Amino acid sequence: MQLENKNVVYVRELKIDDIAPVFHLGEQLFTSDLYPYLYRTWDEWEVIGLYNTDAEYCLVAEIDGELAGFILGTIISKASWTYGYILWLGVNPQFQRRYVADKLVDNLVSRMIEDGARFMLADTDPANIAAVKFFHRKGFGNTRQHIFLSMNLSKHEQYGRLIEYEHQKAERAGYRRSNIRARKPELVGGETIIKPIEKEFDEENQLS
């Protein structure tokens, strides 16, 4: 009987104590080497934000008390259409081939149908062939690839000007500090007199 319980996939709503484990499982799955786009967009605020706004569409799967997977979704209403949207789906590698993803998607789809959704959306990295095949098997179709572009800002001319400005600013600050250290008090009639330097600071600040 205990062996049968270990194969049971239990799906429930995400709880606050699940946020950290779900985030760390996503970190393990959505790596920069395998899925750069998913890696860039996955962070703890994805989980926290959806938990706060769409808790009923954030589900976790457990097998024998361990986190086996998660699914995070939302509902989008546009004019006369209501869309269900699967934003994130992840399965713990230890529980592959246990139909964890199937149970999560089926449960979420049922909830969204009950809440008025008439269309379902899901996206993933095109390089994630296993995920694409899975969604096709679940009835998703009409595949479209999203073009993702990037720019190295360190090569932008404005970036270069900013770096040069910061260098000049640091040099001016270093000059001021050395100027202050170089001043020596003068003795007049046995009293220590320090020359005023406010005017020089004002002139330098005007050049900043």
JONORKA-V213348 format. One record per residue. RES is the residue in one letter. D_CENTER is the distance of its C-alpha to the mean C-alpha in Angstrom with 2 decimals. Layout:
BEGIN
RES,D_CENTER
RES,D_CENTER
END
This chain:
BEGIN
M,41.25
Q,38.56
L,37.70
E,37.19
N,34.80
K,32.56
N,32.15
V,31.36
V,27.84
Y,27.23
V,24.63
R,23.76
E,21.35
L,18.34
K,19.49
I,18.00
D,18.96
D,16.97
I,13.51
A,13.40
P,15.12
V,12.98
F,9.73
H,11.92
L,13.45
G,10.34
E,9.90
Q,13.57
L,13.52
F,10.80
T,12.14
S,12.37
D,16.09
L,16.20
Y,13.45
P,12.00
Y,10.47
L,8.74
Y,7.68
R,6.29
T,4.28
W,3.65
D,2.89
E,6.20
W,6.25
E,6.05
V,8.99
I,10.58
G,10.69
L,12.21
Y,14.38
N,15.73
T,16.48
D,17.20
A,18.18
E,21.00
Y,18.81
C,16.57
L,18.76
V,19.13
A,21.93
E,24.12
I,26.94
D,29.39
G,27.06
E,24.21
L,20.74
A,21.33
G,18.41
F,16.27
I,15.80
L,13.76
G,15.51
T,16.83
I,20.10
I,20.68
S,24.19
K,25.73
A,29.44
S,31.29
W,28.50
T,25.97
Y,23.16
G,21.31
Y,17.90
I,16.25
L,12.51
W,11.84
L,14.71
G,15.09
V,18.36
N,19.28
P,21.35
Q,24.14
F,24.72
Q,24.79
R,27.72
R,28.02
Y,27.00
V,23.93
A,21.93
D,25.14
K,25.52
L,22.02
V,22.33
D,25.94
N,25.23
L,22.49
V,24.75
S,27.65
R,25.89
M,24.86
I,28.40
E,29.83
D,27.73
G,29.05
A,26.65
R,28.76
F,26.29
M,23.35
L,20.45
A,18.12
D,16.28
T,15.17
D,15.31
P,19.05
A,19.39
N,18.67
I,22.35
A,22.56
A,20.08
V,22.00
K,25.25
F,24.13
F,23.27
H,26.56
R,28.38
K,27.01
G,28.47
F,25.69
G,27.10
N,27.31
T,24.71
R,23.31
Q,21.28
H,18.70
I,19.27
F,16.37
L,17.72
S,16.80
M,18.79
N,19.44
L,19.84
S,21.85
K,24.59
H,24.70
E,27.95
Q,26.43
Y,24.33
G,27.66
R,29.41
L,26.86
I,27.29
E,31.05
Y,31.06
E,29.23
H,31.79
Q,34.65
K,33.37
A,33.19
E,36.66
R,38.11
A,36.74
G,38.31
Y,41.56
R,41.77
R,41.29
S,44.00
N,46.27
I,46.09
R,46.84
A,49.78
R,51.61
K,54.51
P,56.38
E,59.92
L,62.90
V,65.31
G,68.21
G,66.54
E,63.41
T,59.92
I,58.74
I,55.20
K,55.05
P,52.65
I,49.59
E,47.95
K,49.35
E,47.93
F,44.41
D,44.75
E,45.84
E,42.96
N,40.37
Q,41.78
L,41.00
S,37.35
END
